[in-house]
Structures are given as C-alpha cells and as structure tokens.
Amino acid sequence: MIRWLGGVAALALLIAFTWPYAREAYHSYQVKTRLSAIMDDHDKAAFQDWMATNGDPIKFGQTLYDRCLRVNGANAPACEPYLRAIQ
C-alpha cells in the first residue's frame, strides 16, 4: 500500500513539474500551425531560419505583427490574423 501511494505521489509530482513545459510547448505548436496558414513563401523561409537559431514561434509571430503594424498603421485590419495567431 505504501509503495502504491509513493508511486502515485511520484507521478503527481512529475505531472506538476512538467505541466507548465507541456503547456508552453503546445501553445508554441498552435502558434506555429496558425502562422504557417497566413505566411507567404518569404516569411516561411525566414521562419525556418528563425526556428534554427531561436526556436520560438511566438516571438517570430510577434515580429510579423510588429512589421505589419509599421507598414499598415495601428489597429489595421490586415494585422488581425497575426494577432490571432500569436494569442
């Protein structure tokens, strides 16, 4: 009985420690999937380079959104897909 409770406690600790990392990895996967649907070929090539060096699709999406805001102005409807992709 004590072994079983110890195993359950160890499993609970393992889940508690890995949950934030798993959640962040899943969010990054979602952002990567959403961005791939709205990027053009030039952005996709830049994304591949970004992932090789940085590895954070959320930050890449933020740079695309910032670039869109600089080109189109604040609150531009053209930038909404980028904003939705990184959230």
Beta strands, then each sheet from edge to edge (+ up, - down):
end
